[in-house]
Amino acid sequence: MFSIQELRSSTGKELMLELAKTRKEMLKIRINLRTKHEKDTSKAQKTKQYLAQILTILNETKDERKVEKIVTKTKILKKKK
């Protein structure tokens, strides 16, 4: 698991790979908890929180890209006038 700063400095592709890896890990933890192979239930909660952090950072970067597109479009429109 990466820290928040490491996740924020990661590229979109790296975040998507980490997201896929974490989802697989979450599935394994859930299966192990149901079959009583895993006793530590806090692993599921920690993994779920980490998954939410990755998704939040991905959504923030999408929002930033949208804002950048809008700003560049308005600058282009102002130049044409």
MIMI-67249 format. One line per field, with one value per atom (N, C-alpha, C): atom name; residue in one letter; x, y, z; chain. Coordinates in nm, 2 decimals, padded with zeros to 4 digits, always signed. Example, Ala and Ser with C-alpha at 12.3 -4.5 7.8 and 13.67 -1.06 7.14 Angstrom:
BEGIN
site: [N / CA / C / N / CA / C]
code: [A / A / A / S / S / S]
px: [+01.32 / +01.23 / +01.32 / +01.28 / +01.37 / +01.29]
py: [-00.57 / -00.45 / -00.33 / -00.22 / -00.11 / +00.00]
pz: [+00.78 / +00.78 / +00.78 / +00.71 / +00.71 / +00.79]
unit: [A / A / A / A / A / A]
This chain:
BEGIN
site: [N / CA / C / N / CA / C / N / CA / C / N / CA / C / N / CA / C / N / CA / C / N / CA / C / N / CA / C / N / CA / C / N / CA / C / N / CA / C / N / CA / C / N / CA / C / N / CA / C / N / CA / C / N / CA / C / N / CA / C / N / CA / C / N / CA / C / N / CA / C / N / CA / C / N / CA / C / N / CA / C / N / CA / C / N / CA / C / N / CA / C / N / CA / C / N / CA / C / N / CA / C / N / CA / C / N / CA / C / N / CA / C / N / CA / C / N / CA / C / N / CA / C / N / CA / C / N / CA / C / N / CA / C / N / CA / C / N / CA / C / N / CA / C / N / CA / C / N / CA / C / N / CA / C / N / CA / C / N / CA / C / N / CA / C / N / CA / C / N / CA / C / N / CA / C / N / CA / C / N / CA / C / N / CA / C / N / CA / C / N / CA / C / N / CA / C / N / CA / C / N / CA / C / N / CA / C / N / CA / C / N / CA / C / N / CA / C / N / CA / C / N / CA / C / N / CA / C / N / CA / C / N / CA / C / N / CA / C / N / CA / C / N / CA / C / N / CA / C / N / CA / C / N / CA / C / N / CA / C / N / CA / C / N / CA / C / N / CA / C / N / CA / C / N / CA / C / N / CA / C / N / CA / C]
code: [M / M / M / F / F / F / S / S / S / I / I / I / Q / Q / Q / E / E / E / L / L / L / R / R / R / S / S / S / S / S / S / T / T / T / G / G / G / K / K / K / E / E / E / L / L / L / M / M / M / L / L / L / E / E / E / L / L / L / A / A / A / K / K / K / T / T / T / R / R / R / K / K / K / E / E / E / M / M / M / L / L / L / K / K / K / I / I / I / R / R / R / I / I / I / N / N / N / L / L / L / R / R / R / T / T / T / K / K / K / H / H / H / E / E / E / K / K / K / D / D / D / T / T / T / S / S / S / K / K / K / A / A / A / Q / Q / Q / K / K / K / T / T / T / K / K / K / Q / Q / Q / Y / Y / Y / L / L / L / A / A / A / Q / Q / Q / I / I / I / L / L / L / T / T / T / I / I / I / L / L / L / N / N / N / E / E / E / T / T / T / K / K / K / D / D / D / E / E / E / R / R / R / K / K / K / V / V / V / E / E / E / K / K / K / I / I / I / V / V / V / T / T / T / K / K / K / T / T / T / K / K / K / I / I / I / L / L / L / K / K / K / K / K / K / K / K / K / K / K / K]
px: [+00.08 / +00.00 / +00.09 / +00.05 / +00.12 / +00.06 / +00.14 / +00.09 / +00.01 / -00.06 / -00.14 / -00.06 / +00.06 / +00.15 / +00.20 / +00.23 / +00.27 / +00.16 / +00.04 / -00.08 / -00.10 / -00.09 / -00.12 / -00.01 / +00.11 / +00.21 / +00.22 / +00.13 / +00.13 / +00.05 / +00.08 / +00.01 / -00.12 / -00.20 / -00.34 / -00.33 / -00.23 / -00.21 / -00.17 / -00.08 / -00.03 / -00.15 / -00.23 / -00.35 / -00.44 / -00.46 / -00.56 / -00.50 / -00.37 / -00.31 / -00.33 / -00.30 / -00.31 / -00.46 / -00.55 / -00.69 / -00.73 / -00.69 / -00.71 / -00.65 / -00.53 / -00.46 / -00.53 / -00.58 / -00.64 / -00.78 / -00.85 / -00.98 / -00.96 / -00.86 / -00.83 / -00.80 / -00.72 / -00.68 / -00.81 / -00.90 / -01.02 / -01.11 / -01.11 / -01.19 / -01.13 / -01.00 / -00.93 / -00.96 / -00.95 / -00.98 / -01.12 / -01.22 / -01.36 / -01.38 / -01.32 / -01.34 / -01.27 / -01.16 / -01.09 / -01.17 / -01.23 / -01.31 / -01.43 / -01.49 / -01.62 / -01.58 / -01.47 / -01.43 / -01.35 / -01.34 / -01.28 / -01.13 / -01.07 / -00.92 / -00.85 / -00.92 / -00.87 / -00.94 / -00.86 / -00.92 / -00.93 / -00.84 / -00.82 / -00.92 / -01.04 / -01.14 / -01.10 / -01.00 / -00.96 / -00.89 / -00.84 / -00.78 / -00.88 / -01.00 / -01.11 / -01.14 / -01.15 / -01.18 / -01.06 / -00.94 / -00.83 / -00.82 / -00.84 / -00.83 / -00.95 / -01.06 / -01.18 / -01.15 / -01.09 / -01.05 / -00.94 / -00.85 / -00.74 / -00.80 / -00.90 / -00.96 / -01.04 / -01.10 / -01.17 / -01.08 / -00.96 / -00.86 / -00.81 / -00.79 / -00.75 / -00.86 / -00.98 / -01.09 / -01.11 / -01.09 / -01.10 / -01.00 / -00.88 / -00.77 / -00.79 / -00.84 / -00.88 / -00.99 / -01.09 / -01.19 / -01.14 / -01.06 / -01.00 / -00.92 / -00.84 / -00.76 / -00.86 / -00.97 / -01.06 / -01.12 / -01.16 / -01.22 / -01.12 / -00.99 / -00.89 / -00.87 / -00.88 / -00.87 / -00.99 / -01.11 / -01.22 / -01.21 / -01.16 / -01.14 / -01.04 / -00.93 / -00.83 / -00.88 / -00.97 / -01.03 / -01.12 / -01.20 / -01.29 / -01.21 / -01.10 / -01.02 / -00.95 / -00.90 / -00.83 / -00.94 / -01.06 / -01.16 / -01.20 / -01.22 / -01.25 / -01.14 / -01.02 / -00.91 / -00.91 / -00.93 / -00.94 / -01.05 / -01.17 / -01.28 / -01.26 / -01.19 / -01.16 / -01.06 / -00.97 / -00.87 / -00.93 / -01.04 / -01.11 / -01.18 / -01.23 / -01.31 / -01.22]
py: [-00.12 / +00.00 / +00.12 / +00.22 / +00.35 / +00.45 / +00.55 / +00.66 / +00.75 / +00.84 / +00.94 / +01.02 / +01.07 / +01.15 / +01.07 / +00.94 / +00.86 / +00.84 / +00.82 / +00.81 / +00.93 / +01.05 / +01.17 / +01.20 / +01.16 / +01.18 / +01.08 / +00.97 / +00.87 / +00.91 / +00.85 / +00.88 / +00.81 / +00.84 / +00.78 / +00.63 / +00.58 / +00.44 / +00.37 / +00.43 / +00.36 / +00.35 / +00.45 / +00.45 / +00.34 / +00.33 / +00.22 / +00.08 / +00.06 / -00.06 / -00.09 / +00.01 / -00.01 / -00.04 / +00.03 / +00.00 / -00.14 / -00.19 / -00.33 / -00.43 / -00.40 / -00.49 / -00.49 / -00.37 / -00.36 / -00.43 / -00.42 / -00.49 / -00.64 / -00.69 / -00.83 / -00.87 / -00.79 / -00.82 / -00.81 / -00.72 / -00.71 / -00.84 / -00.89 / -01.01 / -01.13 / -01.14 / -01.25 / -01.24 / -01.12 / -01.10 / -01.13 / -01.09 / -01.13 / -01.28 / -01.34 / -01.49 / -01.56 / -01.51 / -01.57 / -01.54 / -01.43 / -01.40 / -01.49 / -01.51 / -01.60 / -01.74 / -01.79 / -01.93 / -01.95 / -01.84 / -01.85 / -01.87 / -01.85 / -01.86 / -01.74 / -01.63 / -01.50 / -01.46 / -01.43 / -01.39 / -01.24 / -01.17 / -01.02 / -00.95 / -00.91 / -00.84 / -00.70 / -00.64 / -00.51 / -00.49 / -00.60 / -00.60 / -00.56 / -00.61 / -00.57 / -00.42 / -00.37 / -00.23 / -00.14 / -00.18 / -00.10 / -00.10 / -00.22 / -00.23 / -00.15 / -00.15 / -00.08 / +00.07 / +00.12 / +00.26 / +00.30 / +00.21 / +00.24 / +00.24 / +00.16 / +00.16 / +00.29 / +00.34 / +00.46 / +00.58 / +00.57 / +00.68 / +00.68 / +00.57 / +00.56 / +00.62 / +00.58 / +00.63 / +00.78 / +00.83 / +00.97 / +01.05 / +01.00 / +01.07 / +01.06 / +00.95 / +00.94 / +01.04 / +01.05 / +01.15 / +01.29 / +01.32 / +01.46 / +01.49 / +01.40 / +01.42 / +01.44 / +01.37 / +01.39 / +01.53 / +01.57 / +01.70 / +01.81 / +01.79 / +01.89 / +01.90 / +01.79 / +01.79 / +01.86 / +01.84 / +01.91 / +02.06 / +02.10 / +02.25 / +02.30 / +02.23 / +02.28 / +02.29 / +02.20 / +02.21 / +02.33 / +02.36 / +02.47 / +02.60 / +02.61 / +02.73 / +02.76 / +02.65 / +02.67 / +02.71 / +02.65 / +02.69 / +02.83 / +02.88 / +03.02 / +03.12 / +03.08 / +03.16 / +03.17 / +03.06 / +03.05 / +03.14 / +03.13 / +03.21 / +03.36 / +03.40 / +03.54 / +03.59 / +03.51 / +03.55 / +03.58 / +03.50 / +03.51 / +03.64 / +03.70 / +03.82 / +03.94]
pz: [+00.00 / +00.00 / +00.00 / -00.08 / -00.09 / +00.01 / +00.04 / +00.12 / +00.03 / +00.09 / +00.02 / -00.08 / -00.03 / -00.11 / -00.23 / -00.21 / -00.32 / -00.42 / -00.38 / -00.47 / -00.55 / -00.48 / -00.55 / -00.66 / -00.64 / -00.73 / -00.84 / -00.83 / -00.93 / -01.06 / -01.17 / -01.29 / -01.29 / -01.39 / -01.40 / -01.42 / -01.50 / -01.53 / -01.41 / -01.33 / -01.21 / -01.11 / -01.10 / -01.01 / -01.05 / -01.18 / -01.23 / -01.20 / -01.22 / -01.18 / -01.03 / -00.95 / -00.81 / -00.77 / -00.84 / -00.81 / -00.84 / -00.95 / -00.99 / -00.89 / -00.85 / -00.76 / -00.62 / -00.58 / -00.45 / -00.45 / -00.56 / -00.58 / -00.57 / -00.63 / -00.62 / -00.48 / -00.41 / -00.27 / -00.18 / -00.21 / -00.13 / -00.15 / -00.27 / -00.30 / -00.22 / -00.22 / -00.15 / +00.00 / +00.06 / +00.20 / +00.23 / +00.15 / +00.18 / +00.18 / +00.08 / +00.07 / +00.19 / +00.23 / +00.35 / +00.48 / +00.49 / +00.61 / +00.61 / +00.50 / +00.49 / +00.52 / +00.48 / +00.50 / +00.63 / +00.71 / +00.84 / +00.83 / +00.71 / +00.70 / +00.75 / +00.76 / +00.80 / +00.93 / +01.04 / +01.16 / +01.18 / +01.12 / +01.13 / +01.04 / +01.10 / +01.02 / +00.99 / +01.06 / +01.03 / +00.89 / +00.84 / +00.71 / +00.60 / +00.61 / +00.51 / +00.52 / +00.64 / +00.66 / +00.61 / +00.63 / +00.59 / +00.44 / +00.38 / +00.23 / +00.17 / +00.23 / +00.18 / +00.18 / +00.29 / +00.30 / +00.20 / +00.18 / +00.08 / -00.06 / -00.09 / -00.22 / -00.24 / -00.14 / -00.15 / -00.17 / -00.11 / -00.13 / -00.28 / -00.33 / -00.47 / -00.56 / -00.54 / -00.62 / -00.61 / -00.49 / -00.46 / -00.54 / -00.54 / -00.61 / -00.76 / -00.81 / -00.95 / -00.99 / -00.91 / -00.94 / -00.93 / -00.84 / -00.83 / -00.96 / -01.01 / -01.13 / -01.25 / -01.25 / -01.36 / -01.36 / -01.24 / -01.22 / -01.26 / -01.22 / -01.26 / -01.41 / -01.48 / -01.63 / -01.69 / -01.63 / -01.69 / -01.67 / -01.56 / -01.53 / -01.63 / -01.65 / -01.74 / -01.88 / -01.93 / -02.06 / -02.07 / -01.97 / -01.97 / -01.97 / -01.89 / -01.89 / -02.02 / -02.09 / -02.22 / -02.32 / -02.32 / -02.42 / -02.40 / -02.28 / -02.26 / -02.30 / -02.28 / -02.33 / -02.48 / -02.55 / -02.69 / -02.74 / -02.68 / -02.72 / -02.70 / -02.59 / -02.57 / -02.67 / -02.72 / -02.82 / -02.95 / -02.98 / -03.11 / -03.12 / -03.00 / -03.00 / -03.02]
unit: [A / A / A / A / A / A / A / A / A / A / A / A / A / A / A / A / A / A / A / A / A / A / A / A / A / A / A / A / A / A / A / A / A / A / A / A / A / A / A / A / A / A / A / A / A / A / A / A / A / A / A / A / A / A / A / A / A / A / A / A / A / A / A / A / A / A / A / A / A / A / A / A / A / A / A / A / A / A / A / A / A / A / A / A / A / A / A / A / A / A / A / A / A / A / A / A / A / A / A / A / A / A / A / A / A / A / A / A / A / A / A / A / A / A / A / A / A / A / A / A / A / A / A / A / A / A / A / A / A / A / A / A / A / A / A / A / A / A / A / A / A / A / A / A / A / A / A / A / A / A / A / A / A / A / A / A / A / A / A / A / A / A / A / A / A / A / A / A / A / A / A / A / A / A / A / A / A / A / A / A / A / A / A / A / A / A / A / A / A / A / A / A / A / A / A / A / A / A / A / A / A / A / A / A / A / A / A / A / A / A / A / A / A / A / A / A / A / A / A / A / A / A / A / A / A / A / A / A / A / A / A / A / A / A / A / A / A / A / A / A / A / A / A]
